[in-house]
Amino acid sequence: MSELQSNQFRKTFLNMSFVYVINLFHFVGFLLPYPLRIWFFSILVRKIGRGTSIDNRVYFKFPWLVEIGKGVSINRGVEFYSDFFGKRKIIIEDNVRIGPNARFHASGHDVDDPTLNRHVGGEIRVKRGAWVGAAAIVLPGVTIGENAVVAAGAIVTKDVADQTIVGGNPAKPIRMRK
């Protein structure tokens, strides 16, 4: 077996082992009633502020790289994929609302790498008072401004200014909030 294949096998094995363990933790967390679920996730996640609500089926791939502020509402099915290799975090500031099935991807694969094995990424930050709509996708390196709104199903590839409503694929400004 070549060195490249051996490294790829090792990387795949370690990733699958980690995924098994983290899914086991999530499964246990999903069975817990709400107050215990918040306590349980506060053990896994780097920071969870007071008054934060985490619904069922919320998934954290690398929870120690996620920070969640106070008074945040995370609806069911939300997924957080922070950047393990680059140690880039996903930071959700205070009083943010996140709709069901929204996804945050702080890492990805370099499309110019022929093997697609090289990782690229960037920190994601959602500033206070923002709302990320249902099934929206936020990609690496994006900052969503204070009190901004990301429409349902939007794919956010660039920063969103404060007080701006964006939507579409890729997300574009629709209007300013009143």
TIKEZA-111740 format. One record per residue (C-alpha): x, y, z; residue number from 1; residue in one letter. Coordinates in steps of 0.02 Angstrom, whole numbers, padded with zeros to 5 digits. Layout:
REM TIKEZA-111740
(site (X Y Z) NUM 'a')
...
END
This chain:
REM TIKEZA-111740
(site (00000 00000 00000) 1 'm')
(site (00071 00170 -00048) 2 's')
(site (00106 00304 00082) 3 'e')
(site (-00036 00413 00014) 4 'l')
(site (-00161 00269 00025) 5 'q')
(site (-00099 00225 00199) 6 's')
(site (-00121 00405 00260) 7 'n')
(site (-00292 00415 00179) 8 'q')
(site (-00343 00251 00263) 9 'f')
(site (-00282 00315 00432) 10 'r')
(site (-00371 00481 00410) 11 'k')
(site (-00533 00394 00358) 12 't')
(site (-00523 00271 00503) 13 'f')
(site (-00493 00409 00631) 14 'l')
(site (-00634 00515 00559) 15 'n')
(site (-00758 00371 00560) 16 'm')
(site (-00709 00326 00739) 17 's')
(site (-00734 00506 00793) 18 'f')
(site (-00901 00517 00701) 19 'v')
(site (-00960 00358 00789) 20 'y')
(site (-00917 00429 00961) 21 'v')
(site (-00990 00602 00928) 22 'i')
(site (-01150 00525 00858) 23 'n')
(site (-01164 00419 01015) 24 'l')
(site (-01151 00578 01120) 25 'f')
(site (-01284 00663 01013) 26 'h')
(site (-01399 00513 01026) 27 'f')
(site (-01389 00520 01216) 28 'v')
(site (-01417 00709 01210) 29 'g')
(site (-01573 00690 01102) 30 'f')
(site (-01652 00573 01230) 31 'l')
(site (-01635 00698 01371) 32 'l')
(site (-01774 00821 01419) 33 'p')
(site (-01740 01004 01378) 34 'y')
(site (-01653 01064 01540) 35 'p')
(site (-01538 00912 01544) 36 'l')
(site (-01504 00929 01356) 37 'r')
(site (-01434 01106 01382) 38 'i')
(site (-01326 01045 01526) 39 'w')
(site (-01265 00897 01422) 40 'f')
(site (-01220 01004 01271) 41 'f')
(site (-01133 01129 01385) 42 's')
(site (-01009 00990 01423) 43 'i')
(site (-00973 00963 01237) 44 'l')
(site (-00984 01140 01166) 45 'v')
(site (-00846 01265 01205) 46 'r')
(site (-00970 01395 01271) 47 'k')
(site (-01159 01406 01290) 48 'i')
(site (-01232 01565 01364) 49 'g')
(site (-01376 01576 01487) 50 'r')
(site (-01552 01570 01419) 51 'g')
(site (-01500 01477 01261) 52 't')
(site (-01623 01352 01188) 53 's')
(site (-01563 01201 01089) 54 'i')
(site (-01700 01097 01007) 55 'd')
(site (-01687 00914 00960) 56 'n')
(site (-01574 00844 00822) 57 'r')
(site (-01446 00986 00832) 58 'v')
(site (-01277 00920 00774) 59 'y')
(site (-01103 00984 00820) 60 'f')
(site (-00962 00900 00721) 61 'k')
(site (-00820 00976 00825) 62 'f')
(site (-00914 01050 00974) 63 'p')
(site (-00759 01121 01061) 64 'w')
(site (-00743 01242 00913) 65 'l')
(site (-00919 01315 00936) 66 'v')
(site (-00964 01463 01047) 67 'e')
(site (-01145 01511 01080) 68 'i')
(site (-01196 01671 01168) 69 'g')
(site (-01340 01712 01285) 70 'k')
(site (-01522 01701 01237) 71 'g')
(site (-01491 01606 01074) 72 'v')
(site (-01628 01499 00998) 73 's')
(site (-01569 01350 00894) 74 'i')
(site (-01710 01258 00809) 75 'n')
(site (-01715 01072 00769) 76 'r')
(site (-01601 00995 00640) 77 'g')
(site (-01470 01134 00641) 78 'v')
(site (-01293 01074 00599) 79 'e')
(site (-01126 01151 00647) 80 'f')
(site (-00969 01095 00554) 81 'y')
(site (-00821 01193 00623) 82 's')
(site (-00647 01179 00546) 83 'd')
(site (-00548 01047 00641) 84 'f')
(site (-00387 01061 00540) 85 'f')
(site (-00380 01251 00540) 86 'g')
(site (-00455 01268 00716) 87 'k')
(site (-00578 01394 00645) 88 'r')
(site (-00731 01419 00755) 89 'k')
(site (-00914 01452 00732) 90 'i')
(site (-00965 01595 00847) 91 'i')
(site (-01147 01634 00878) 92 'i')
(site (-01167 01796 00977) 93 'e')
(site (-01309 01843 01095) 94 'd')
(site (-01495 01841 01050) 95 'n')
(site (-01475 01755 00881) 96 'v')
(site (-01618 01653 00808) 97 'r')
(site (-01577 01503 00698) 98 'i')
(site (-01718 01419 00600) 99 'g')
(site (-01739 01232 00575) 100 'p')
(site (-01612 01137 00470) 101 'n')
(site (-01493 01284 00448) 102 'a')
(site (-01312 01232 00420) 103 'r')
(site (-01146 01313 00461) 104 'f')
(site (-00994 01249 00366) 105 'h')
(site (-00831 01328 00426) 106 'a')
(site (-00726 01208 00321) 107 's')
(site (-00726 01126 00152) 108 'g')
(site (-00611 01051 00022) 109 'h')
(site (-00494 01146 -00093) 110 'd')
(site (-00574 01128 -00265) 111 'v')
(site (-00404 01156 -00348) 112 'd')
(site (-00326 01007 -00259) 113 'd')
(site (-00342 00857 -00378) 114 'p')
(site (-00370 00738 -00231) 115 't')
(site (-00490 00856 -00140) 116 'l')
(site (-00399 00807 00020) 117 'n')
(site (-00333 00981 00063) 118 'r')
(site (-00449 01074 00181) 119 'h')
(site (-00491 01258 00174) 120 'v')
(site (-00597 01356 00293) 121 'g')
(site (-00635 01514 00388) 122 'g')
(site (-00717 01567 00549) 123 'e')
(site (-00904 01597 00544) 124 'i')
(site (-00976 01733 00655) 125 'r')
(site (-01160 01774 00677) 126 'v')
(site (-01175 01940 00768) 127 'k')
(site (-01302 01984 00901) 128 'r')
(site (-01485 01994 00857) 129 'g')
(site (-01468 01910 00686) 130 'a')
(site (-01591 01783 00618) 131 'w')
(site (-01536 01639 00506) 132 'v')
(site (-01691 01567 00420) 133 'g')
(site (-01740 01386 00395) 134 'a')
(site (-01625 01280 00286) 135 'a')
(site (-01503 01423 00256) 136 'a')
(site (-01321 01375 00228) 137 'i')
(site (-01179 01484 00292) 138 'v')
(site (-01009 01448 00213) 139 'l')
(site (-00830 01472 00277) 140 'p')
(site (-00766 01644 00323) 141 'g')
(site (-00937 01729 00329) 142 'v')
(site (-00990 01859 00457) 143 't')
(site (-01175 01895 00474) 144 'i')
(site (-01198 02071 00542) 145 'g')
(site (-01297 02133 00692) 146 'e')
(site (-01485 02117 00671) 147 'n')
(site (-01464 02050 00495) 148 'a')
(site (-01587 01923 00422) 149 'v')
(site (-01540 01776 00311) 150 'v')
(site (-01695 01716 00217) 151 'a')
(site (-01747 01535 00220) 152 'a')
(site (-01649 01427 00098) 153 'g')
(site (-01517 01561 00064) 154 'a')
(site (-01337 01510 00034) 155 'i')
(site (-01223 01640 00113) 156 'v')
(site (-01052 01650 00030) 157 't')
(site (-01005 01829 00080) 158 'k')
(site (-01021 01940 00232) 159 'd')
(site (-01191 02014 00271) 160 'v')
(site (-01197 02195 00331) 161 'a')
(site (-01285 02248 00490) 162 'd')
(site (-01475 02270 00474) 163 'q')
(site (-01477 02190 00300) 164 't')
(site (-01599 02057 00238) 165 'i')
(site (-01519 01937 00113) 166 'v')
(site (-01589 01791 00015) 167 'g')
(site (-01558 01678 -00134) 168 'g')
(site (-01415 01573 -00202) 169 'n')
(site (-01292 01651 -00181) 170 'p')
(site (-01371 01765 -00051) 171 'a')
(site (-01390 01945 -00107) 172 'k')
(site (-01459 02097 -00016) 173 'p')
(site (-01648 02114 -00029) 174 'i')
(site (-01673 02268 00079) 175 'r')
(site (-01627 02349 00243) 176 'm')
(site (-01727 02313 00401) 177 'r')
(site (-01840 02452 00461) 178 'k')
END
